[in-house]
């Protein structure tokens, strides 16, 4: 049972990582924000990116936002340190 939960969490984290990457590419096309699917993507990824958005370099006009990179790194760490060992233990 724990293995199944760990596998589901592993897949959810992978989907969230892909959603962050897609959102990053779509942020360069601002007029798509009115699309309902894109709006849903922003609603799902905003809570993941908001805590990391204070890590920006530059002024307000030319700031580089590293929040997607930091969020993906944190999600990968959670996936590799917490979730994947449970999946491996379930096979032995």
Phi and psi in degrees as a GROMACS rama.xvg file:
@    title "Ramachandran Plot"
@    xaxis  label "Phi"
@    yaxis  label "Psi"
@TYPE xy
-64.3612  -35.1018  UNK-2
-63.6505  -40.3768  UNK-3
-64.8315  -42.3148  UNK-4
-63.9559  -42.1143  UNK-5
-63.914  -38.5637  UNK-6
-66.8457  -39.4666  UNK-7
-64.6464  -44.3329  UNK-8
-62.5033  -39.3246  UNK-9
-60.7249  -44.5813  UNK-10
-67.8692  -39.4153  UNK-11
-62.89  -42.7049  UNK-12
-63.5526  -40.7613  UNK-13
-62.7585  -42.2417  UNK-14
-64.3509  -40.2596  UNK-15
-64.3847  -38.0435  UNK-16
-63.0971  -44.9462  UNK-17
-63.5964  -37.6896  UNK-18
-64.0227  -38.9717  UNK-19
-65.5998  -41.3963  UNK-20
-64.6064  -43.8891  UNK-21
-64.0034  -41.9665  UNK-22
-61.7364  -38.6823  UNK-23
-62.0662  -43.5685  UNK-24
-69.3742  -37.4607  UNK-25
-73.5063  -16.9125  UNK-26
-67.475  -16.7039  UNK-27
-82.0362  -6.04765  UNK-28
-120.15  85.5115  UNK-29
-67.9456  -26.935  UNK-30
-73.3923  -11.182  UNK-31
-77.8583  -8.10614  UNK-32
-60.3813  -25.5233  UNK-33
-77.1318  -12.8668  UNK-34
-68.1136  138.488  UNK-35
-66.4573  -37.8453  UNK-36
-67.0189  -41.5474  UNK-37
-66.9581  -38.7564  UNK-38
-62.5292  -39.5  UNK-39
-63.8931  -40.2586  UNK-40
-60.7037  -42.6804  UNK-41
-65.8045  -39.4102  UNK-42
-64.5746  -34.0864  UNK-43
-76.4014  -39.3948  UNK-44
-89.8546  -19.1333  UNK-45
-56.7852  -46.8502  UNK-46
-62.1549  -26.0982  UNK-47
-77.9131  -32.8089  UNK-48
-91.705  -27.4451  UNK-49
-55.5226  -44.2656  UNK-50
-63.5167  -24.2911  UNK-51
-99.1932  -2.47162  UNK-52
-75.0189  -7.9156  UNK-53
-80.1623  -9.65512  UNK-54
-90.3929  79.6485  UNK-55
-124.587  148.578  UNK-56
-112.455  132.699  UNK-57
106.014  178.466  UNK-58
-79.0126  -175.454  UNK-59
-66.5633  -33.8589  UNK-60
-79.6591  -34.6829  UNK-61
-123.104  41.4694  UNK-62
-77.0482  139.628  UNK-63
-95.6208  122.692  UNK-64
-96.1992  112.844  UNK-65
-97.2997  7.93318  UNK-66
-61.3794  -38.0905  UNK-67
-63.6128  -40.0764  UNK-68
-65.5974  -44.9053  UNK-69
-65.8953  -41.3612  UNK-70
-63.9803  -40.3747  UNK-71
-65.9394  -40.4092  UNK-72
-62.5549  -44.7891  UNK-73
-63.4981  -43.1622  UNK-74
-63.8365  -39.193  UNK-75
-64.9933  -39.1156  UNK-76
-64.5936  -43.2109  UNK-77
-61.1786  -42.0106  UNK-78
-64.9577  -42.8371  UNK-79
-82.6737  -31.1259  UNK-80
-90.664  -31.4418  UNK-81
-108.897  -51.1535  UNK-82
-80.0947  -49.9197  UNK-83
-64.1756  -36.0851  UNK-84
-60.5601  -32.4475  UNK-85
-66.6701  -37.6796  UNK-86
-67.8036  -41.8271  UNK-87
-66.8463  -41.6709  UNK-88
-63.2905  -29.5503  UNK-89
-70.5347  -21.5449  UNK-90
-85.2108  -12.3139  UNK-91
